[in-house]
Amino acid sequence: MDEDGATAVEAVEVYWRPGCPFCMALRPRLRRSGLPIREVDIWADPAAAARVREAAGGNETVPTVFVGPTALVNPSVREVKAAVDRYAPALRAHTRSRRQWWRRRGTSGA
């Protein structure tokens, strides 16, 4: 917990299931973002499936992403990043922008 009593967010939680094309699109993009993520297969974890049903109006809609107190059902990477900025800005310390990546790559070769 932090000084105001809130639980610290350690990672973006991505709930997914095998064969889901939306999951297969989102998960690699989130990995490349540099955000710390925790991926949970709802078919392997009944409690995770229940959490998704609670967030998605009784459906097992994936991907469902949790950032702190908020749940995002089938979000874009932009929506996840906005939720991180609002609910868990400390997670951004793990990321680097594309510009930083490009500079690092461009300066290492010549």
Gaussian input, Z-matrix of N, CA and C with variables (Angstrom, degrees):
# hf/3-21g

backbone

0 1
 N
 C     1     B1
 C     2     B2     1     A1
 N     3     B3     2     A2     1     D1
 C     4     B4     3     A3     2     D2
 C     5     B5     4     A4     3     D3
 N     6     B6     5     A5     4     D4
 C     7     B7     6     A6     5     D5
 C     8     B8     7     A7     6     D6
 N     9     B9     8     A8     7     D7
 C    10    B10     9     A9     8     D8
 C    11    B11    10    A10     9     D9
 N    12    B12    11    A11    10    D10
 C    13    B13    12    A12    11    D11
 C    14    B14    13    A13    12    D12
 N    15    B15    14    A14    13    D13
 C    16    B16    15    A15    14    D14
 C    17    B17    16    A16    15    D15
 N    18    B18    17    A17    16    D16
 C    19    B19    18    A18    17    D17
 C    20    B20    19    A19    18    D18
 N    21    B21    20    A20    19    D19
 C    22    B22    21    A21    20    D20
 C    23    B23    22    A22    21    D21
 N    24    B24    23    A23    22    D22
 C    25    B25    24    A24    23    D23
 C    26    B26    25    A25    24    D24
 N    27    B27    26    A26    25    D25
 C    28    B28    27    A27    26    D26
 C    29    B29    28    A28    27    D27
 N    30    B30    29    A29    28    D28
 C    31    B31    30    A30    29    D29
 C    32    B32    31    A31    30    D30
 N    33    B33    32    A32    31    D31
 C    34    B34    33    A33    32    D32
 C    35    B35    34    A34    33    D33
 N    36    B36    35    A35    34    D34
 C    37    B37    36    A36    35    D35
 C    38    B38    37    A37    36    D36
 N    39    B39    38    A38    37    D37
 C    40    B40    39    A39    38    D38
 C    41    B41    40    A40    39    D39
 N    42    B42    41    A41    40    D40
 C    43    B43    42    A42    41    D41
 C    44    B44    43    A43    42    D42
 N    45    B45    44    A44    43    D43
 C    46    B46    45    A45    44    D44
 C    47    B47    46    A46    45    D45
 N    48    B48    47    A47    46    D46
 C    49    B49    48    A48    47    D47
 C    50    B50    49    A49    48    D48
 N    51    B51    50    A50    49    D49
 C    52    B52    51    A51    50    D50
 C    53    B53    52    A52    51    D51
 N    54    B54    53    A53    52    D52
 C    55    B55    54    A54    53    D53
 C    56    B56    55    A55    54    D54
 N    57    B57    56    A56    55    D55
 C    58    B58    57    A57    56    D56
 C    59    B59    58    A58    57    D57
 N    60    B60    59    A59    58    D58
 C    61    B61    60    A60    59    D59
 C    62    B62    61    A61    60    D60
 N    63    B63    62    A62    61    D61
 C    64    B64    63    A63    62    D62
 C    65    B65    64    A64    63    D63
 N    66    B66    65    A65    64    D64
 C    67    B67    66    A66    65    D65
 C    68    B68    67    A67    66    D66
 N    69    B69    68    A68    67    D67
 C    70    B70    69    A69    68    D68
 C    71    B71    70    A70    69    D69
 N    72    B72    71    A71    70    D70
 C    73    B73    72    A72    71    D71
 C    74    B74    73    A73    72    D72
 N    75    B75    74    A74    73    D73
 C    76    B76    75    A75    74    D74
 C    77    B77    76    A76    75    D75
 N    78    B78    77    A77    76    D76
 C    79    B79    78    A78    77    D77
 C    80    B80    79    A79    78    D78
 N    81    B81    80    A80    79    D79
 C    82    B82    81    A81    80    D80
 C    83    B83    82    A82    81    D81
 N    84    B84    83    A83    82    D82
 C    85    B85    84    A84    83    D83
 C    86    B86    85    A85    84    D84
 N    87    B87    86    A86    85    D85
 C    88    B88    87    A87    86    D86
 C    89    B89    88    A88    87    D87
 N    90    B90    89    A89    88    D88
 C    91    B91    90    A90    89    D89
 C    92    B92    91    A91    90    D90
 N    93    B93    92    A92    91    D91
 C    94    B94    93    A93    92    D92
 C    95    B95    94    A94    93    D93
 N    96    B96    95    A95    94    D94
 C    97    B97    96    A96    95    D95
 C    98    B98    97    A97    96    D96
 N    99    B99    98    A98    97    D97
 C   100   B100    99    A99    98    D98
 C   101   B101   100   A100    99    D99
 N   102   B102   101   A101   100   D100
 C   103   B103   102   A102   101   D101
 C   104   B104   103   A103   102   D102
 N   105   B105   104   A104   103   D103
 C   106   B106   105   A105   104   D104
 C   107   B107   106   A106   105   D105
 N   108   B108   107   A107   106   D106
 C   109   B109   108   A108   107   D107
 C   110   B110   109   A109   108   D108
 N   111   B111   110   A110   109   D109
 C   112   B112   111   A111   110   D110
 C   113   B113   112   A112   111   D111
 N   114   B114   113   A113   112   D112
 C   115   B115   114   A114   113   D113
 C   116   B116   115   A115   114   D114
 N   117   B117   116   A116   115   D115
 C   118   B118   117   A117   116   D116
 C   119   B119   118   A118   117   D117
 N   120   B120   119   A119   118   D118
 C   121   B121   120   A120   119   D119
 C   122   B122   121   A121   120   D120
 N   123   B123   122   A122   121   D121
 C   124   B124   123   A123   122   D122
 C   125   B125   124   A124   123   D123
 N   126   B126   125   A125   124   D124
 C   127   B127   126   A126   125   D125
 C   128   B128   127   A127   126   D126
 N   129   B129   128   A128   127   D127
 C   130   B130   129   A129   128   D128
 C   131   B131   130   A130   129   D129
 N   132   B132   131   A131   130   D130
 C   133   B133   132   A132   131   D131
 C   134   B134   133   A133   132   D132
 N   135   B135   134   A134   133   D133
 C   136   B136   135   A135   134   D134
 C   137   B137   136   A136   135   D135
 N   138   B138   137   A137   136   D136
 C   139   B139   138   A138   137   D137
 C   140   B140   139   A139   138   D138
 N   141   B141   140   A140   139   D139
 C   142   B142   141   A141   140   D140
 C   143   B143   142   A142   141   D141
 N   144   B144   143   A143   142   D142
 C   145   B145   144   A144   143   D143
 C   146   B146   145   A145   144   D144
 N   147   B147   146   A146   145   D145
 C   148   B148   147   A147   146   D146
 C   149   B149   148   A148   147   D147
 N   150   B150   149   A149   148   D148
 C   151   B151   150   A150   149   D149
 C   152   B152   151   A151   150   D150
 N   153   B153   152   A152   151   D151
 C   154   B154   153   A153   152   D152
 C   155   B155   154   A154   153   D153
 N   156   B156   155   A155   154   D154
 C   157   B157   156   A156   155   D155
 C   158   B158   157   A157   156   D156
 N   159   B159   158   A158   157   D157
 C   160   B160   159   A159   158   D158
 C   161   B161   160   A160   159   D159
 N   162   B162   161   A161   160   D160
 C   163   B163   162   A162   161   D161
 C   164   B164   163   A163   162   D162
 N   165   B165   164   A164   163   D163
 C   166   B166   165   A165   164   D164
 C   167   B167   166   A166   165   D165
 N   168   B168   167   A167   166   D166
 C   169   B169   168   A168   167   D167
 C   170   B170   169   A169   168   D168
 N   171   B171   170   A170   169   D169
 C   172   B172   171   A171   170   D170
 C   173   B173   172   A172   171   D171
 N   174   B174   173   A173   172   D172
 C   175   B175   174   A174   173   D173
 C   176   B176   175   A175   174   D174
 N   177   B177   176   A176   175   D175
 C   178   B178   177   A177   176   D176
 C   179   B179   178   A178   177   D177
 N   180   B180   179   A179   178   D178
 C   181   B181   180   A180   179   D179
 C   182   B182   181   A181   180   D180
 N   183   B183   182   A182   181   D181
 C   184   B184   183   A183   182   D182
 C   185   B185   184   A184   183   D183
 N   186   B186   185   A185   184   D184
 C   187   B187   186   A186   185   D185
 C   188   B188   187   A187   186   D186
 N   189   B189   188   A188   187   D187
 C   190   B190   189   A189   188   D188
 C   191   B191   190   A190   189   D189
 N   192   B192   191   A191   190   D190
 C   193   B193   192   A192   191   D191
 C   194   B194   193   A193   192   D192
 N   195   B195   194   A194   193   D193
 C   196   B196   195   A195   194   D194
 C   197   B197   196   A196   195   D195
 N   198   B198   197   A197   196   D196
 C   199   B199   198   A198   197   D197
 C   200   B200   199   A199   198   D198
 N   201   B201   200   A200   199   D199
 C   202   B202   201   A201   200   D200
 C   203   B203   202   A202   201   D201
 N   204   B204   203   A203   202   D202
 C   205   B205   204   A204   203   D203
 C   206   B206   205   A205   204   D204
 N   207   B207   206   A206   205   D205
 C   208   B208   207   A207   206   D206
 C   209   B209   208   A208   207   D207
 N   210   B210   209   A209   208   D208
 C   211   B211   210   A210   209   D209
 C   212   B212   211   A211   210   D210
 N   213   B213   212   A212   211   D211
 C   214   B214   213   A213   212   D212
 C   215   B215   214   A214   213   D213
 N   216   B216   215   A215   214   D214
 C   217   B217   216   A216   215   D215
 C   218   B218   217   A217   216   D216
 N   219   B219   218   A218   217   D217
 C   220   B220   219   A219   218   D218
 C   221   B221   220   A220   219   D219
 N   222   B222   221   A221   220   D220
 C   223   B223   222   A222   221   D221
 C   224   B224   223   A223   222   D222
 N   225   B225   224   A224   223   D223
 C   226   B226   225   A225   224   D224
 C   227   B227   226   A226   225   D225
 N   228   B228   227   A227   226   D226
 C   229   B229   228   A228   227   D227
 C   230   B230   229   A229   228   D228
 N   231   B231   230   A230   229   D229
 C   232   B232   231   A231   230   D230
 C   233   B233   232   A232   231   D231
 N   234   B234   233   A233   232   D232
 C   235   B235   234   A234   233   D233
 C   236   B236   235   A235   234   D234
 N   237   B237   236   A236   235   D235
 C   238   B238   237   A237   236   D236
 C   239   B239   238   A238   237   D237
 N   240   B240   239   A239   238   D238
 C   241   B241   240   A240   239   D239
 C   242   B242   241   A241   240   D240
 N   243   B243   242   A242   241   D241
 C   244   B244   243   A243   242   D242
 C   245   B245   244   A244   243   D243
 N   246   B246   245   A245   244   D244
 C   247   B247   246   A246   245   D245
 C   248   B248   247   A247   246   D246
 N   249   B249   248   A248   247   D247
 C   250   B250   249   A249   248   D248
 C   251   B251   250   A250   249   D249
 N   252   B252   251   A251   250   D250
 C   253   B253   252   A252   251   D251
 C   254   B254   253   A253   252   D252
 N   255   B255   254   A254   253   D253
 C   256   B256   255   A255   254   D254
 C   257   B257   256   A256   255   D255
 N   258   B258   257   A257   256   D256
 C   259   B259   258   A258   257   D257
 C   260   B260   259   A259   258   D258
 N   261   B261   260   A260   259   D259
 C   262   B262   261   A261   260   D260
 C   263   B263   262   A262   261   D261
 N   264   B264   263   A263   262   D262
 C   265   B265   264   A264   263   D263
 C   266   B266   265   A265   264   D264
 N   267   B267   266   A266   265   D265
 C   268   B268   267   A267   266   D266
 C   269   B269   268   A268   267   D267
 N   270   B270   269   A269   268   D268
 C   271   B271   270   A270   269   D269
 C   272   B272   271   A271   270   D270
 N   273   B273   272   A272   271   D271
 C   274   B274   273   A273   272   D272
 C   275   B275   274   A274   273   D273
 N   276   B276   275   A275   274   D274
 C   277   B277   276   A276   275   D275
 C   278   B278   277   A277   276   D276
 N   279   B279   278   A278   277   D277
 C   280   B280   279   A279   278   D278
 C   281   B281   280   A280   279   D279
 N   282   B282   281   A281   280   D280
 C   283   B283   282   A282   281   D281
 C   284   B284   283   A283   282   D282
 N   285   B285   284   A284   283   D283
 C   286   B286   285   A285   284   D284
 C   287   B287   286   A286   285   D285
 N   288   B288   287   A287   286   D286
 C   289   B289   288   A288   287   D287
 C   290   B290   289   A289   288   D288
 N   291   B291   290   A290   289   D289
 C   292   B292   291   A291   290   D290
 C   293   B293   292   A292   291   D291
 N   294   B294   293   A293   292   D292
 C   295   B295   294   A294   293   D293
 C   296   B296   295   A295   294   D294
 N   297   B297   296   A296   295   D295
 C   298   B298   297   A297   296   D296
 C   299   B299   298   A298   297   D297
 N   300   B300   299   A299   298   D298
 C   301   B301   300   A300   299   D299
 C   302   B302   301   A301   300   D300
 N   303   B303   302   A302   301   D301
 C   304   B304   303   A303   302   D302
 C   305   B305   304   A304   303   D303
 N   306   B306   305   A305   304   D304
 C   307   B307   306   A306   305   D305
 C   308   B308   307   A307   306   D306
 N   309   B309   308   A308   307   D307
 C   310   B310   309   A309   308   D308
 C   311   B311   310   A310   309   D309
 N   312   B312   311   A311   310   D310
 C   313   B313   312   A312   311   D311
 C   314   B314   313   A313   312   D312
 N   315   B315   314   A314   313   D313
 C   316   B316   315   A315   314   D314
 C   317   B317   316   A316   315   D315
 N   318   B318   317   A317   316   D316
 C   319   B319   318   A318   317   D317
 C   320   B320   319   A319   318   D318
 N   321   B321   320   A320   319   D319
 C   322   B322   321   A321   320   D320
 C   323   B323   322   A322   321   D321
 N   324   B324   323   A323   322   D322
 C   325   B325   324   A324   323   D323
 C   326   B326   325   A325   324   D324
 N   327   B327   326   A326   325   D325
 C   328   B328   327   A327   326   D326
 C   329   B329   328   A328   327   D327

   B1=1.4581
   B2=1.5270
   B3=1.3309
   B4=1.4589
   B5=1.5203
   B6=1.3320
   B7=1.4603
   B8=1.5257
   B9=1.3357
   B10=1.4655
   B11=1.5273
   B12=1.3463
   B13=1.4539
   B14=1.5115
   B15=1.3266
   B16=1.4584
   B17=1.5305
   B18=1.3023
   B19=1.4574
   B20=1.5221
   B21=1.3030
   B22=1.4634
   B23=1.5278
   B24=1.3185
   B25=1.4532
   B26=1.5159
   B27=1.3274
   B28=1.4563
   B29=1.5187
   B30=1.3389
   B31=1.4607
   B32=1.5209
   B33=1.3035
   B34=1.4540
   B35=1.5304
   B36=1.3240
   B37=1.4624
   B38=1.5243
   B39=1.3253
   B40=1.4610
   B41=1.5244
   B42=1.3138
   B43=1.4579
   B44=1.5289
   B45=1.3214
   B46=1.4552
   B47=1.5247
   B48=1.3430
   B49=1.4570
   B50=1.5293
   B51=1.3281
   B52=1.4603
   B53=1.5333
   B54=1.3173
   B55=1.4556
   B56=1.5093
   B57=1.3055
   B58=1.4686
   B59=1.5338
   B60=1.3420
   B61=1.4688
   B62=1.5246
   B63=1.3235
   B64=1.4650
   B65=1.5251
   B66=1.3272
   B67=1.4659
   B68=1.5249
   B69=1.3377
   B70=1.4645
   B71=1.5247
   B72=1.3183
   B73=1.4628
   B74=1.5268
   B75=1.3213
   B76=1.4661
   B77=1.5237
   B78=1.3210
   B79=1.4659
   B80=1.5282
   B81=1.3293
   B82=1.4774
   B83=1.5248
   B84=1.3148
   B85=1.4694
   B86=1.5264
   B87=1.3238
   B88=1.4645
   B89=1.5182
   B90=1.3253
   B91=1.4688
   B92=1.5228
   B93=1.3262
   B94=1.4737
   B95=1.5211
   B96=1.3283
   B97=1.4598
   B98=1.5200
   B99=1.3154
   B100=1.4563
   B101=1.5187
   B102=1.3244
   B103=1.4593
   B104=1.5239
   B105=1.3123
   B106=1.4625
   B107=1.5265
   B108=1.3177
   B109=1.4498
   B110=1.5225
   B111=1.3118
   B112=1.4564
   B113=1.5158
   B114=1.3217
   B115=1.4505
   B116=1.5275
   B117=1.3453
   B118=1.4566
   B119=1.5309
   B120=1.3273
   B121=1.4667
   B122=1.5267
   B123=1.3309
   B124=1.4650
   B125=1.5220
   B126=1.3125
   B127=1.4636
   B128=1.5238
   B129=1.3163
   B130=1.4655
   B131=1.5262
   B132=1.3299
   B133=1.4610
   B134=1.5291
   B135=1.3377
   B136=1.4651
   B137=1.5376
   B138=1.3235
   B139=1.4686
   B140=1.5279
   B141=1.3202
   B142=1.4668
   B143=1.5232
   B144=1.3192
   B145=1.4651
   B146=1.5312
   B147=1.3221
   B148=1.4676
   B149=1.5226
   B150=1.3146
   B151=1.4712
   B152=1.5268
   B153=1.3301
   B154=1.4606
   B155=1.5259
   B156=1.3287
   B157=1.4710
   B158=1.5287
   B159=1.3150
   B160=1.4593
   B161=1.5275
   B162=1.3224
   B163=1.4693
   B164=1.5209
   B165=1.3390
   B166=1.4611
   B167=1.5290
   B168=1.3130
   B169=1.4541
   B170=1.5190
   B171=1.3391
   B172=1.4583
   B173=1.5123
   B174=1.3124
   B175=1.4662
   B176=1.5192
   B177=1.3042
   B178=1.4726
   B179=1.5257
   B180=1.3112
   B181=1.4555
   B182=1.5174
   B183=1.3083
   B184=1.4548
   B185=1.5266
   B186=1.3155
   B187=1.4509
   B188=1.5283
   B189=1.3063
   B190=1.4517
   B191=1.5193
   B192=1.3155
   B193=1.4643
   B194=1.5246
   B195=1.3345
   B196=1.4526
   B197=1.5256
   B198=1.3320
   B199=1.4661
   B200=1.5147
   B201=1.3116
   B202=1.4584
   B203=1.5133
   B204=1.3404
   B205=1.4611
   B206=1.5255
   B207=1.3224
   B208=1.4538
   B209=1.5240
   B210=1.3255
   B211=1.4619
   B212=1.5221
   B213=1.3215
   B214=1.4551
   B215=1.5233
   B216=1.3181
   B217=1.4541
   B218=1.5262
   B219=1.3335
   B220=1.4656
   B221=1.5322
   B222=1.3351
   B223=1.4718
   B224=1.5268
   B225=1.3093
   B226=1.4598
   B227=1.5313
   B228=1.3234
   B229=1.4633
   B230=1.5257
   B231=1.3001
   B232=1.4667
   B233=1.5302
   B234=1.3319
   B235=1.4627
   B236=1.5292
   B237=1.3272
   B238=1.4672
   B239=1.5241
   B240=1.3300
   B241=1.4617
   B242=1.5274
   B243=1.3305
   B244=1.4694
   B245=1.5250
   B246=1.3344
   B247=1.4662
   B248=1.5212
   B249=1.3186
   B250=1.4686
   B251=1.5221
   B252=1.3163
   B253=1.4668
   B254=1.5261
   B255=1.3161
   B256=1.4660
   B257=1.5279
   B258=1.3291
   B259=1.4652
   B260=1.5240
   B261=1.3313
   B262=1.4702
   B263=1.5232
   B264=1.3287
   B265=1.4683
   B266=1.5252
   B267=1.3216
   B268=1.4684
   B269=1.5278
   B270=1.3294
   B271=1.4630
   B272=1.5289
   B273=1.3204
   B274=1.4675
   B275=1.5291
   B276=1.3269
   B277=1.4583
   B278=1.5230
   B279=1.3274
   B280=1.4577
   B281=1.5178
   B282=1.3226
   B283=1.4595
   B284=1.5194
   B285=1.2994
   B286=1.4623
   B287=1.5181
   B288=1.2847
   B289=1.4579
   B290=1.5216
   B291=1.3251
   B292=1.4633
   B293=1.5249
   B294=1.3189
   B295=1.4536
   B296=1.5270
   B297=1.3313
   B298=1.4586
   B299=1.5274
   B300=1.3395
   B301=1.4569
   B302=1.5246
   B303=1.3175
   B304=1.4558
   B305=1.5257
   B306=1.3252
   B307=1.4626
   B308=1.5210
   B309=1.3105
   B310=1.4632
   B311=1.5190
   B312=1.3010
   B313=1.4608
   B314=1.5304
   B315=1.3241
   B316=1.4550
   B317=1.5246
   B318=1.3079
   B319=1.4747
   B320=1.5199
   B321=1.3389
   B322=1.4583
   B323=1.5141
   B324=1.3387
   B325=1.4557
   B326=1.5127
   B327=1.3067
   B328=1.4582
   B329=1.4845
   A1=110.08
   A2=114.96
   A3=117.81
   A4=109.68
   A5=116.61
   A6=120.33
   A7=114.14
   A8=119.06
   A9=118.97
   A10=112.80
   A11=117.12
   A12=120.96
   A13=115.24
   A14=118.26
   A15=120.93
   A16=109.76
   A17=114.78
   A18=119.58
   A19=109.02
   A20=117.15
   A21=121.31
   A22=109.03
   A23=116.37
   A24=122.26
   A25=107.55
   A26=116.42
   A27=120.65
   A28=113.57
   A29=116.77
   A30=120.17
   A31=110.09
   A32=115.05
   A33=122.10
   A34=105.78
   A35=117.30
   A36=120.68
   A37=109.03
   A38=115.81
   A39=122.26
   A40=108.28
   A41=116.18
   A42=121.81
   A43=107.72
   A44=116.10
   A45=122.26
   A46=109.39
   A47=115.40
   A48=120.79
   A49=108.58
   A50=117.51
   A51=120.63
   A52=111.51
   A53=115.33
   A54=121.55
   A55=115.38
   A56=118.36
   A57=121.78
   A58=109.10
   A59=117.34
   A60=118.87
   A61=112.96
   A62=117.35
   A63=120.09
   A64=110.44
   A65=115.50
   A66=120.77
   A67=110.26
   A68=115.74
   A69=120.12
   A70=111.45
   A71=117.66
   A72=120.84
   A73=111.46
   A74=117.44
   A75=121.22
   A76=113.13
   A77=117.84
   A78=120.38
   A79=113.32
   A80=120.75
   A81=118.61
   A82=113.01
   A83=116.70
   A84=120.02
   A85=110.92
   A86=115.79
   A87=118.08
   A88=111.04
   A89=117.83
   A90=119.95
   A91=110.59
   A92=116.69
   A93=120.43
   A94=112.34
   A95=117.76
   A96=120.93
   A97=111.93
   A98=116.58
   A99=120.42
   A100=113.66
   A101=117.09
   A102=119.76
   A103=109.34
   A104=117.77
   A105=118.71
   A106=108.68
   A107=116.29
   A108=119.82
   A109=110.65
   A110=114.21
   A111=121.76
   A112=105.73
   A113=115.87
   A114=121.13
   A115=110.02
   A116=115.82
   A117=121.15
   A118=108.67
   A119=116.38
   A120=123.02
   A121=107.97
   A122=117.36
   A123=119.84
   A124=112.40
   A125=118.39
   A126=120.09
   A127=111.20
   A128=117.51
   A129=121.36
   A130=112.39
   A131=117.32
   A132=121.09
   A133=109.73
   A134=117.68
   A135=120.65
   A136=113.83
   A137=117.75
   A138=120.06
   A139=110.46
   A140=116.80
   A141=120.65
   A142=110.27
   A143=116.89
   A144=120.38
   A145=110.12
   A146=117.39
   A147=121.47
   A148=110.75
   A149=116.81
   A150=120.40
   A151=110.58
   A152=116.47
   A153=120.46
   A154=110.37
   A155=117.81
   A156=120.38
   A157=110.84
   A158=116.52
   A159=120.66
   A160=111.37
   A161=116.21
   A162=120.85
   A163=112.61
   A164=117.26
   A165=121.04
   A166=113.02
   A167=116.65
   A168=119.74
   A169=114.74
   A170=116.56
   A171=120.72
   A172=114.44
   A173=117.91
   A174=122.33
   A175=110.88
   A176=116.19
   A177=120.93
   A178=108.95
   A179=116.05
   A180=122.13
   A181=109.70
   A182=115.61
   A183=121.62
   A184=108.87
   A185=117.31
   A186=126.06
   A187=111.64
   A188=114.47
   A189=122.27
   A190=106.01
   A191=115.53
   A192=121.66
   A193=108.47
   A194=115.49
   A195=121.91
   A196=108.55
   A197=114.35
   A198=121.53
   A199=105.56
   A200=115.42
   A201=118.60
   A202=110.13
   A203=118.14
   A204=121.01
   A205=114.58
   A206=117.81
   A207=119.28
   A208=112.24
   A209=115.20
   A210=122.13
   A211=108.30
   A212=115.58
   A213=121.95
   A214=107.74
   A215=116.99
   A216=121.21
   A217=108.85
   A218=115.55
   A219=124.18
   A220=111.76
   A221=116.97
   A222=120.04
   A223=112.16
   A224=114.52
   A225=121.17
   A226=107.72
   A227=116.20
   A228=119.83
   A229=109.47
   A230=117.32
   A231=121.30
   A232=110.48
   A233=117.73
   A234=120.98
   A235=111.26
   A236=116.54
   A237=120.01
   A238=109.99
   A239=116.84
   A240=120.23
   A241=111.48
   A242=117.41
   A243=120.41
   A244=110.26
   A245=117.18
   A246=120.30
   A247=110.67
   A248=117.12
   A249=120.46
   A250=109.68
   A251=116.78
   A252=120.12
   A253=111.40
   A254=116.82
   A255=120.34
   A256=113.04
   A257=117.74
   A258=121.15
   A259=115.22
   A260=117.48
   A261=119.52
   A262=110.92
   A263=117.56
   A264=120.12
   A265=113.59
   A266=118.38
   A267=119.90
   A268=111.81
   A269=117.57
   A270=120.03
   A271=111.97
   A272=117.15
   A273=120.74
   A274=111.92
   A275=117.70
   A276=120.53
   A277=111.00
   A278=116.52
   A279=121.06
   A280=112.95
   A281=117.48
   A282=120.68
   A283=111.46
   A284=114.10
   A285=120.25
   A286=107.10
   A287=115.23
   A288=118.98
   A289=110.33
   A290=115.59
   A291=119.34
   A292=110.32
   A293=116.62
   A294=120.07
   A295=110.02
   A296=117.41
   A297=120.29
   A298=110.38
   A299=117.26
   A300=120.73
   A301=109.75
   A302=116.46
   A303=120.42
   A304=110.16
   A305=117.81
   A306=120.87
   A307=111.06
   A308=116.80
   A309=119.81
   A310=110.55
   A311=116.20
   A312=119.85
   A313=110.42
   A314=115.91
   A315=119.72
   A316=113.33
   A317=117.90
   A318=119.77
   A319=112.20
   A320=118.62
   A321=118.57
   A322=113.26
   A323=118.76
   A324=119.51
   A325=115.75
   A326=120.20
   A327=122.07
   A328=108.30
   D1=148.90
   D2=176.93
   D3=-92.20
   D4=-175.59
   D5=-172.03
   D6=-65.00
   D7=-23.09
   D8=178.87
   D9=-93.39
   D10=8.69
   D11=175.72
   D12=90.90
   D13=-2.87
   D14=179.52
   D15=-80.73
   D16=150.71
   D17=177.44
   D18=-75.70
   D19=130.91
   D20=179.15
   D21=-72.02
   D22=139.30
   D23=178.34
   D24=-91.23
   D25=122.14
   D26=-177.99
   D27=-94.45
   D28=-23.34
   D29=-178.27
   D30=-162.16
   D31=158.78
   D32=169.38
   D33=-77.40
   D34=128.36
   D35=-178.50
   D36=-99.17
   D37=120.90
   D38=-177.79
   D39=-111.80
   D40=113.29
   D41=178.01
   D42=-96.72
   D43=128.27
   D44=-173.13
   D45=-143.61
   D46=176.24
   D47=172.48
   D48=-145.36
   D49=151.89
   D50=178.95
   D51=-59.86
   D52=141.89
   D53=177.34
   D54=84.61
   D55=-4.22
   D56=-179.03
   D57=-80.01
   D58=114.81
   D59=-178.43
   D60=-66.48
   D61=-30.99
   D62=178.88
   D63=-69.30
   D64=-36.67
   D65=176.20
   D66=-66.05
   D67=-43.04
   D68=-179.27
   D69=-65.21
   D70=-24.56
   D71=176.66
   D72=-81.53
   D73=-42.32
   D74=-174.01
   D75=-77.29
   D76=-45.21
   D77=-171.97
   D78=-57.23
   D79=-47.20
   D80=178.90
   D81=-63.53
   D82=-35.25
   D83=178.96
   D84=-66.01
   D85=-40.60
   D86=177.25
   D87=-67.17
   D88=-38.24
   D89=176.87
   D90=-59.95
   D91=-43.18
   D92=-179.53
   D93=-69.16
   D94=-21.94
   D95=-178.66
   D96=-65.74
   D97=-22.60
   D98=-177.78
   D99=88.81
   D100=-6.79
   D101=176.92
   D102=-67.39
   D103=142.50
   D104=174.09
   D105=-70.39
   D106=124.99
   D107=-179.57
   D108=-125.57
   D109=150.89
   D110=174.26
   D111=-123.11
   D112=118.26
   D113=-176.70
   D114=-99.48
   D115=133.53
   D116=-176.45
   D117=-129.20
   D118=120.46
   D119=177.10
   D120=-81.08
   D121=113.98
   D122=-176.47
   D123=-70.51
   D124=-18.78
   D125=177.29
   D126=-78.64
   D127=-20.27
   D128=179.15
   D129=-97.71
   D130=-8.44
   D131=-174.63
   D132=-137.79
   D133=99.21
   D134=-178.27
   D135=-58.05
   D136=-34.50
   D137=178.40
   D138=-66.40
   D139=-35.87
   D140=177.57
   D141=-67.10
   D142=-41.44
   D143=177.64
   D144=-61.21
   D145=-40.01
   D146=178.20
   D147=-64.74
   D148=-39.39
   D149=179.25
   D150=-64.28
   D151=-40.63
   D152=177.93
   D153=-65.52
   D154=-43.56
   D155=178.39
   D156=-59.39
   D157=-39.76
   D158=178.79
   D159=-63.05
   D160=-40.23
   D161=-177.92
   D162=-78.89
   D163=-25.63
   D164=-172.22
   D165=-110.89
   D166=31.36
   D167=174.52
   D168=64.60
   D169=34.53
   D170=177.53
   D171=93.18
   D172=-6.42
   D173=-179.80
   D174=-100.16
   D175=154.75
   D176=174.82
   D177=-95.22
   D178=58.06
   D179=-178.60
   D180=-79.39
   D181=122.88
   D182=178.53
   D183=-128.72
   D184=153.95
   D185=0.50
   D186=-73.97
   D187=141.47
   D188=169.39
   D189=-117.55
   D190=128.67
   D191=-174.62
   D192=-118.49
   D193=132.07
   D194=177.60
   D195=-110.34
   D196=128.58
   D197=174.17
   D198=-128.38
   D199=106.66
   D200=-176.67
   D201=57.23
   D202=-126.63
   D203=-175.23
   D204=-84.25
   D205=-1.06
   D206=-173.62
   D207=-110.38
   D208=147.26
   D209=176.41
   D210=-115.79
   D211=135.54
   D212=178.14
   D213=-119.21
   D214=122.17
   D215=-178.81
   D216=-98.90
   D217=120.89
   D218=-177.74
   D219=50.44
   D220=55.99
   D221=-176.25
   D222=-84.10
   D223=165.59
   D224=168.55
   D225=-87.40
   D226=165.88
   D227=176.03
   D228=-61.97
   D229=-37.35
   D230=178.76
   D231=-60.11
   D232=-42.27
   D233=178.88
   D234=-66.07
   D235=-38.77
   D236=177.62
   D237=-63.56
   D238=-45.89
   D239=179.85
   D240=-62.35
   D241=-38.00
   D242=177.70
   D243=-64.20
   D244=-40.00
   D245=177.82
   D246=-66.47
   D247=-37.90
   D248=176.67
   D249=-62.71
   D250=-45.31
   D251=179.22
   D252=-59.43
   D253=-36.07
   D254=-177.73
   D255=-82.48
   D256=-44.81
   D257=-170.69
   D258=-105.17
   D259=-19.61
   D260=-176.62
   D261=-150.05
   D262=57.82
   D263=-175.29
   D264=-59.52
   D265=-23.84
   D266=178.81
   D267=-62.76
   D268=-24.14
   D269=178.94
   D270=-67.55
   D271=-22.65
   D272=179.69
   D273=-66.42
   D274=-19.05
   D275=178.68
   D276=-62.39
   D277=-20.50
   D278=-179.18
   D279=-85.34
   D280=-10.34
   D281=-173.66
   D282=-97.60
   D283=163.41
   D284=170.45
   D285=-138.46
   D286=147.64
   D287=-177.22
   D288=-77.35
   D289=163.62
   D290=176.60
   D291=-61.32
   D292=-35.48
   D293=-179.98
   D294=-61.50
   D295=-43.85
   D296=177.98
   D297=-62.88
   D298=-41.33
   D299=179.28
   D300=-61.94
   D301=-44.26
   D302=-177.87
   D303=-64.32
   D304=-42.72
   D305=178.62
   D306=-61.62
   D307=-44.40
   D308=-179.93
   D309=-62.42
   D310=-43.56
   D311=-179.13
   D312=-67.12
   D313=-42.51
   D314=-177.29
   D315=-67.72
   D316=-28.24
   D317=-176.83
   D318=-89.88
   D319=-12.71
   D320=-175.39
   D321=-87.09
   D322=-15.87
   D323=-171.51
   D324=-92.92
   D325=-35.29
   D326=-170.88
   D327=-83.28

